[in-house]
């Protein structure tokens, strides 16, 4: 069962990396939010979120169902909006 353990170890490493990237993404979103506030811009741009999700769905080439990608990114986006720095 070493092969399963090896794959699980790799998944654990990927999960850690994904979390780091999400945290980095949240930090960028916080910076954008601050700039929007400073410049009197709307905080939420649904068109941008829709374009982002569609771009990611297109990039996945059907390997992951679109509704799964949409759910993941909606959760990431909403989670970023709820950070203590927002």
VENZI-V755260 format. One record per helix or strand. SS is the DSSP state (@ for helix, = for strand). FROM is the first residue (numbers start at 1). TO is the last residue. Records with the same first field share a line. If there is no record, write none. Layout:
SS: FROM-TO / FROM-TO
This chain:
@: 2-38 / 46-59 / 66-81
